[in-house]
Amino acid sequence: MQLHPALKSRVPTEEIPVIQYEKHTLPNGLVVVANHDVSSQLAAVNLLYRVGSRNEEPGRTGFAHLFEHLMFRGTKHIPDYDIPVQMASGENNAFTNSDYTDYYVTLPKDNIETALWLESDRMTGLDINAKNLDGEKKVVLEEYNQRYLNQPYGDLWLLLRPLAYKVHPYRWPAIGRSPQEIEKATLADVCAFYKAYYNPSNAILCVSGDIPPDEVFRLASTWFGSLSANFRKVKPLLPEPPQTEARRLEVVRDVATPVITIAFRMGGRTDPQFYRCDVISDLLSGGTSSRLYRRLVQERRLFSSVNAYVSGEIDPGLFVVSGYLLPEVTMAQAEEALWEEFDRLKNESVGDYELEKVKNKFEANTLFGELNVMNKALNLCFYEMLGDISLVNRETAIYRSVTAADIAATAAEIFTPERSSTLLYHAAGGRQTNRKEDEVE
């Protein structure tokens, strides 16, 4: 079949710029990655710690996210992290997720040592005391209330995660399983967590900018080389058992619109299935021409909006479809319509036109992302954490290799009732379907 000219790959895969990098590991275990970008007068410093909510245990959840806050509380030598960054004309931020915690700074390349000085100082010299801990607990608890407990639909993922996972730490969010577990965190608990995970042997440092790799490695050795390692034996996580039956949960909340969410178990981030599922998610909801939008929003008028996405965690994750129902549409109608679209992917071959459009989007996103030094630094750290840094330059080809047959086979494998976890989120005062109420608080 001849493709429409507008859908031919705008940037041939072989012409997508390759991210050049060199890698070096210090004796204390710190992995250092350098990307020499001569086009930018800015430099990006990204420091990734291999610690997220996956490294927590019931009763002590939310610690990784709490530490993201504590890391800006100051050290024994530098009481305020932000002031030196601002004086160096830089910007900084951080984030925590299920698998890792990331800290990043962008600043003029001539001021690169300011960022390295700050990051090396707080890697092992954080000033953890009762006052700082109590202050950040209050901040995190307020964030928990605002984002999860007092926000419409805020507890949706608090309900969905333990429905889909029964053993793996993915069953709670990065912010923690409950506010009570954050409140009762002791100073001893927090200090032990810091010692275990915040050290050179558990970190990846990447610098992107117009700085030669040899100079990056020299500077990394200068600022981080004297820090002590903590080469500990990592306790393996218990794998999530195979799901063998459909799971359902129905709740009533004070919201304006009912929501249906269906999550399916899928492969982890480096599993070939991940890439196929990611393509499927864009086929279903990648813009106004996607399947779910055209058929269920525009044509059948069942939803005001509907979305499909993959969670993207290291270990086996979730393929999630979620939609907001229009008035007078029942949960049964909405659920049936979604399963019809799942079955359509299994039984009807995806056309070349539709598939090429999705692949072009991945290529464009890759191309535009590589124009930014911070994106390159973030990505290099991420792929090194995954255990295959070369993926930073190979993923576009992997996405392009996905075929219509792959999509049908993957849809048949994952879109089955026994792999599904369905959350029916009813609006208080709205029309309810006949059901047995079963809430998880």
Phi, psi and omega per residue, in radians:
M1 nan 2.292 3.094
Q2 -1.334 2.286 3.092
L3 -1.415 2.568 3.006
H4 -1.029 2.370 -3.087
P5 -0.937 -0.591 -3.094
A6 -1.204 -0.292 -3.096
L7 -1.814 0.020 3.026
K8 -1.176 2.567 -3.060
S9 -0.929 2.056 -3.099
R10 -1.187 -0.529 3.110
V11 -2.186 1.774 3.122
P12 -0.903 2.442 -3.062
T13 -0.933 -0.685 -3.092
E14 -1.222 -0.231 3.135
E15 -1.733 -0.099 3.086
I16 -1.165 2.225 -3.073
P17 -0.988 2.419 3.087
V18 -1.559 2.318 3.066
I19 -1.357 2.011 3.114
Q20 -1.436 2.402 3.127
Y21 -2.659 2.701 2.973
E22 -2.256 2.622 -3.025
K23 -2.260 2.482 3.117
H24 -2.562 2.487 3.116
T25 -2.003 2.205 3.111
L26 -1.292 2.767 3.132
P27 -0.977 -0.485 -3.141
N28 -1.472 0.084 3.042
G29 1.723 -0.165 3.130
L30 -1.150 2.162 3.070
V31 -1.539 2.209 -3.112
V32 -2.048 2.215 3.129
V33 -2.090 2.308 -3.128
A34 -2.094 2.271 3.029
N35 -2.060 1.973 -3.099
H36 -1.533 1.781 -3.122
D37 -1.919 1.740 -3.067
V38 -1.310 -0.157 -3.065
S39 -1.471 -0.185 -3.018
S40 -2.058 2.408 3.023
Q41 -1.562 -0.102 3.051
L42 -1.671 2.701 3.028
A43 -2.179 2.542 3.088
A44 -2.012 2.289 3.064
V45 -2.020 2.063 -3.114
N46 -2.116 2.239 3.139
L47 -2.143 2.019 -3.111
L48 -1.886 2.251 3.034
Y49 -1.836 2.332 -3.140
R50 -1.376 1.178 3.098
V51 -2.643 2.229 3.078
G52 -2.556 -2.872 -3.121
S53 -1.146 -0.305 3.078
R54 -1.118 -0.374 -3.095
N55 -1.635 0.122 -3.137
E56 -1.730 3.057 3.104
E57 -2.407 2.733 3.138
P58 -0.945 2.373 -3.063
G59 1.676 -0.397 3.113
R60 -2.351 0.964 3.124
T61 -1.728 2.770 -3.128
G62 1.532 0.047 -3.075
F63 -1.196 -0.718 -3.124
A64 -1.069 -0.751 3.121
H65 -1.213 -0.671 3.083
L66 -1.036 -0.675 3.138
F67 -1.206 -0.547 3.053
E68 -0.967 -0.667 3.107
H69 -1.307 -0.787 -3.101
L70 -1.070 -0.512 -3.099
M71 -1.161 -0.228 3.082
F72 -1.795 0.146 -3.091
R73 -1.465 -0.182 3.123
G74 1.846 2.784 -3.139
T75 -2.016 -3.091 3.107
K76 -1.179 -0.393 -3.108
H77 -1.833 -0.524 -3.058
I78 -2.193 1.774 -3.031
P79 -1.228 -0.426 -3.118
D80 -2.367 1.954 -3.091
Y81 -1.132 -0.669 -2.975
D82 -1.228 -0.586 -3.055
I83 -1.065 -0.863 3.100
P84 -1.078 -0.610 3.101
V85 -1.094 -0.809 3.138
Q86 -1.137 -0.665 3.114
M87 -1.154 -0.444 3.096
A88 -1.599 0.206 3.138
S89 1.093 0.635 -3.103
G90 -1.945 2.986 3.044
E91 -2.287 2.581 -3.113
N92 -2.546 2.787 3.069
N93 -2.907 -3.083 -3.123
A94 -2.779 2.838 3.030
F95 -2.673 2.748 3.123
T96 -2.232 2.467 3.017
N97 -2.415 -2.872 -3.075
S98 -1.106 -0.548 -2.944
D99 -1.902 -0.428 -3.077
Y100 -2.811 2.935 3.056
T101 -2.126 2.401 -3.003
D102 -2.264 2.328 3.106
Y103 -2.158 2.321 -3.075
Y104 -2.475 2.598 3.139
V105 -2.368 2.370 2.987
T106 -2.071 2.289 -3.111
L107 -2.792 2.905 3.090
P108 -0.987 2.477 -3.030
K109 -1.042 -0.523 -3.139
D110 -1.187 -0.281 -3.126
N111 -1.815 0.343 -3.030
I112 -1.007 -0.599 -3.074
E113 -1.211 -0.375 3.050
T114 -1.073 -0.786 3.141
A115 -1.150 -0.745 -3.129
L116 -1.156 -0.684 3.083
W117 -1.049 -0.843 -3.114
L118 -1.122 -0.780 -3.085
E119 -1.211 -0.685 3.123
S120 -1.172 -0.631 -3.115
D121 -1.162 -0.740 -3.081
R122 -1.529 -0.102 3.089
M123 -1.114 -0.674 -3.127
T124 -2.254 -0.094 -3.041
G125 -1.965 0.407 -3.105
L126 -1.072 2.434 3.127
D127 -1.554 1.555 -3.127
I128 -1.670 1.968 3.105
N129 -2.433 2.993 -3.048
A130 -1.066 -0.689 -3.106
K131 -1.133 -0.852 3.133
N132 -1.097 -0.721 -3.132
L133 -1.112 -0.804 3.141
D134 -1.085 -0.680 3.132
G135 -1.110 -0.763 -3.122
E136 -1.324 -0.506 3.008
K137 -1.002 -0.797 -3.135
K138 -1.085 -0.696 3.127
V139 -1.123 -0.797 -3.120
V140 -1.163 -0.712 3.123
L141 -1.107 -0.680 3.083
E142 -1.140 -0.701 3.070
E143 -1.093 -0.723 3.117
Y144 -1.040 -0.817 -3.135
N145 -1.109 -0.794 -3.076
Q146 -1.186 -0.747 -3.017
R147 -1.530 -0.516 -2.990
Y148 -2.023 -0.705 -3.005
L149 -1.699 -0.590 -3.090
N150 -1.871 0.123 -3.123
Q151 -1.810 2.322 3.060
P152 -0.947 2.289 -3.111
Y153 1.169 0.166 -3.051
G154 -1.126 -0.515 -3.111
D155 -1.585 0.161 -3.074
L156 -1.011 -0.830 -3.131
W157 -1.306 -0.442 3.028
L158 -1.119 -0.492 3.099
L159 -1.531 -0.685 -3.031
L160 -1.262 -0.694 -3.074
R161 -1.044 -0.911 3.133
P162 -1.232 -0.238 3.028
L163 -1.323 -0.696 -3.083
A164 -1.489 -0.487 -3.117
Y165 -2.109 2.394 3.129
K166 -2.020 -0.363 -3.066
V167 -2.165 -0.786 -3.014
H168 -1.216 2.585 3.091
P169 -1.073 -0.202 3.038
Y170 -1.101 -0.101 -3.109
R171 -1.328 -0.061 2.982
W172 -2.255 2.717 -3.114
P173 -1.374 2.953 -3.106
A174 -1.071 -0.533 -3.102
I175 -1.319 -0.210 3.095
G176 2.077 2.824 -3.074
R177 -1.308 -0.576 3.132
S178 -2.769 2.719 3.088
P179 -1.056 -0.538 -3.103
Q180 -1.082 -0.625 -3.123
E181 -1.223 -0.513 3.057
I182 -1.293 -0.739 -3.112
E183 -1.033 -0.699 -3.025
K184 -1.554 0.077 3.084
A185 -1.070 2.198 -3.119
T186 -1.642 2.867 3.111
L187 -1.099 -0.662 3.127
A188 -1.141 -0.735 3.108
D189 -1.050 -0.788 -3.084
V190 -1.180 -0.728 3.122
C191 -1.115 -0.663 3.122
A192 -1.161 -0.684 3.115
F193 -1.123 -0.747 3.123
Y194 -1.067 -0.811 -3.124
K195 -1.104 -0.634 -3.082
A196 -1.278 -0.655 -2.938
Y197 -2.022 -0.360 -3.092
Y198 -1.793 1.518 3.128
N199 -2.803 2.871 -3.042
P200 -1.026 -0.637 -3.066
S201 -1.257 -0.127 3.113
N202 -2.007 0.349 -3.004
A203 -2.310 2.753 3.049
I204 -2.262 2.210 3.124
L205 -1.947 2.261 3.059
C206 -2.238 2.379 3.058
V207 -2.125 2.190 3.077
S208 -2.104 2.218 -3.133
G209 2.825 -3.067 -3.107
D210 -1.467 1.122 3.111
I211 -2.334 2.134 -3.116
P212 -1.016 2.514 -3.122
P213 -0.936 -0.734 -3.136
D214 -1.028 -0.633 3.122
E215 -1.244 -0.668 3.075
V216 -1.043 -0.791 -3.116
F217 -1.157 -0.652 3.112
R218 -1.121 -0.798 -3.133
L219 -1.152 -0.671 3.107
A220 -1.091 -0.720 3.109
S221 -1.142 -0.683 3.136
T222 -1.069 -0.797 -3.002
W223 -1.611 -0.456 -3.080
F224 -2.010 -0.297 -2.985
G225 -1.085 -0.484 -3.094
S226 -1.505 -0.097 -3.116
L227 -1.322 2.498 -3.089
S228 -1.325 2.480 3.090
A229 -1.486 2.920 3.029
N230 -2.496 1.276 -3.091
F231 -1.307 1.499 -3.095
R232 -1.701 2.731 3.081
K233 -1.394 2.137 -3.093
V234 -1.390 2.200 3.113
K235 -1.309 2.134 -3.121
P236 -1.166 2.516 3.116
L237 -1.414 2.545 3.030
L238 -1.217 2.212 3.134
P239 -1.200 2.563 3.073
E240 -1.162 2.195 3.134
P241 -1.086 2.658 3.081
P242 -1.003 2.408 3.081
Q243 -1.476 2.262 -3.031
T244 -2.078 -0.025 3.111
E245 -2.620 2.690 3.137
A246 -1.151 2.490 3.085
R247 -2.056 2.481 -3.115
R248 -2.436 2.536 3.056
L249 -2.508 2.313 3.096
E250 -2.138 2.282 3.119
V251 -2.342 2.804 3.067
V252 -2.085 2.272 -3.124
R253 -2.358 2.805 -3.137
D254 -1.448 1.294 3.130
V255 -2.237 2.894 -3.070
A256 -1.423 -0.530 -2.970
T257 -2.353 2.329 3.052
P258 -1.167 2.644 3.126
V259 -2.317 2.397 2.985
I260 -1.971 2.317 3.112
T261 -2.279 2.245 3.098
I262 -2.131 2.170 3.130
A263 -2.005 2.370 3.119
F264 -2.066 2.415 3.062
R265 -1.187 2.406 -3.120
M266 -2.541 3.055 -3.090
G267 -1.203 2.826 3.129
G268 -1.308 -3.111 -2.918
R269 -1.099 -0.525 3.140
T270 -1.793 0.073 3.097
D271 -1.292 2.401 3.084
P272 -0.928 -0.516 3.133
Q273 -1.109 -0.518 -3.138
F274 -1.013 -0.799 -3.077
Y275 -1.158 -0.668 3.116
R276 -1.171 -0.723 3.106
C277 -1.147 -0.647 3.117
D278 -1.111 -0.715 3.064
V279 -1.106 -0.764 3.126
I280 -1.047 -0.702 -3.129
S281 -1.080 -0.634 3.100
D282 -1.304 -0.606 3.037
L283 -1.047 -0.662 -3.093
L284 -1.380 -0.682 -3.009
S285 -2.518 0.474 3.131
G286 -1.509 1.197 3.090
G287 1.812 -3.117 -3.038
T288 -1.280 -0.235 3.084
S289 -1.678 0.055 -3.107
S290 -1.280 2.891 -3.027
R291 -1.100 -0.890 -3.066
L292 -1.151 -0.651 3.131
Y293 -1.180 -0.838 -3.097
R294 -1.113 -0.805 -2.974
R295 -1.494 -0.682 -3.021
L296 -1.760 -0.377 3.087
V297 -1.700 -0.948 -3.061
Q298 -1.373 -0.899 -2.989
E299 -1.436 -0.940 -3.051
R300 -1.576 -0.264 3.078
R301 0.905 0.940 3.096
L302 -1.743 -0.536 -3.085
F303 -2.193 2.609 2.954
S304 -1.428 -0.519 3.041
S305 -2.754 2.664 3.117
V306 -2.619 2.466 -3.024
N307 -2.430 2.603 3.063
A308 -2.326 2.387 -3.122
Y309 -2.778 2.858 3.082
V310 -1.894 2.564 -3.076
S311 -1.323 -0.590 2.995
G312 1.342 0.389 3.102
E313 -1.325 2.879 -3.140
I314 -1.067 -0.896 3.129
D315 -1.440 2.942 -3.124
P316 -0.825 2.247 -3.022
G317 -2.011 -2.607 -3.024
L318 -2.245 2.465 2.899
F319 -1.754 2.082 -2.979
V320 -2.061 2.329 3.009
V321 -2.156 2.236 -3.075
S322 -2.434 2.367 -3.118
G323 -2.456 2.543 3.091
Y324 -1.703 2.117 -3.037
L325 -1.333 2.538 2.979
L326 -1.392 2.771 3.126
P327 -0.972 2.544 3.111
E328 1.278 -0.001 3.055
V329 -1.608 2.242 -3.135
T330 -1.493 2.797 3.072
M331 -1.044 -0.671 -3.129
A332 -1.079 -0.745 3.115
Q333 -1.124 -0.766 -3.110
A334 -1.131 -0.772 -3.125
E335 -1.128 -0.751 3.131
E336 -1.068 -0.720 -3.123
A337 -1.123 -0.693 3.124
L338 -1.139 -0.747 3.133
W339 -1.155 -0.536 3.048
E340 -1.083 -0.677 3.130
E341 -1.248 -0.626 3.061
F342 -1.084 -0.780 -3.132
D343 -1.151 -0.572 3.126
R344 -1.104 -0.665 3.100
L345 -1.149 -0.563 3.129
K346 -1.266 -0.641 -2.904
N347 -1.866 -0.286 -3.115
E348 -2.087 2.215 -3.097
S349 -1.150 2.367 3.077
V350 -1.257 2.336 -3.115
G351 -1.289 2.716 3.133
D352 -1.039 -0.695 -3.117
Y353 -1.055 -0.841 -3.092
E354 -1.169 -0.725 -3.104
L355 -1.226 -0.700 -3.136
E356 -1.121 -0.603 3.128
K357 -1.079 -0.729 3.128
V358 -1.182 -0.746 -3.141
K359 -1.108 -0.676 3.094
N360 -1.051 -0.623 3.139
K361 -1.131 -0.736 3.109
F362 -1.090 -0.732 3.134
E363 -1.123 -0.728 3.140
A364 -1.131 -0.754 3.122
N365 -1.081 -0.685 3.111
T366 -1.119 -0.791 -3.106
L367 -1.084 -0.855 -3.100
F368 -1.210 -0.587 3.127
G369 -1.134 -0.540 -3.089
E370 -1.410 -0.001 3.081
L371 -1.417 -0.239 -3.004
N372 -1.909 2.254 -3.095
V373 -1.128 -0.622 -3.139
M374 -1.185 -0.702 3.088
N375 -1.047 -0.701 3.130
K376 -1.153 -0.726 3.125
A377 -1.130 -0.751 3.101
L378 -1.060 -0.829 -3.078
N379 -1.159 -0.722 3.140
L380 -1.095 -0.737 3.072
C381 -1.097 -0.751 -3.096
F382 -1.084 -0.841 -3.104
Y383 -1.227 -0.561 3.026
E384 -1.111 -0.702 3.095
M385 -1.088 -0.641 3.120
L386 -1.163 -0.327 3.129
G387 1.741 0.083 3.128
D388 -2.607 1.465 -3.077
I389 -1.113 -0.417 -3.130
S390 -1.145 -0.275 3.094
L391 -1.048 -0.419 3.138
V392 -1.017 -0.482 3.131
N393 -1.879 -0.089 -3.055
R394 -1.896 -0.227 -2.999
E395 -1.186 -0.579 3.119
T396 -1.043 -0.743 3.110
A397 -1.145 -0.607 3.102
I398 -1.140 -0.786 3.094
Y399 -1.076 -0.714 -3.095
R400 -1.189 -0.389 -3.116
S401 -1.423 -0.168 -3.131
V402 -1.172 2.275 -3.098
T403 -1.911 2.927 3.069
A404 -1.061 -0.653 3.104
A405 -1.127 -0.677 3.085
D406 -1.053 -0.733 -3.106
I407 -1.140 -0.789 3.130
A408 -1.086 -0.762 -3.122
A409 -1.151 -0.718 -3.141
T410 -1.189 -0.721 3.102
A411 -1.063 -0.730 3.130
A412 -1.128 -0.554 -3.102
E413 -1.351 -0.760 -3.009
I414 -1.684 -0.540 -3.081
F415 -1.478 1.211 3.121
T416 -2.240 2.606 -3.124
P417 -0.978 -0.691 -3.068
E418 -1.230 -0.215 3.063
R419 -1.786 0.111 -3.000
S420 -1.788 2.574 2.987
S421 -2.239 2.003 -3.016
T422 -1.936 2.176 3.090
L423 -1.939 2.050 3.090
L424 -1.795 1.984 -2.989
Y425 -1.898 1.643 -3.027
H426 -1.467 2.612 3.086
A427 -1.533 2.244 3.120
A428 -1.047 2.307 3.135
G429 1.494 -0.158 3.127
G430 -1.496 3.094 3.140
R431 -1.293 2.178 -3.080
Q432 -1.845 2.624 3.014
T433 -1.504 2.835 3.064
N434 -1.189 2.203 -3.067
R435 -2.830 2.868 2.983
K436 -1.684 2.076 -3.104
E437 -1.213 2.258 -3.109
D438 -2.536 1.742 -3.054
E439 -1.873 2.563 3.009
V440 -2.010 2.157 -3.136
E441 -1.780 nan nan
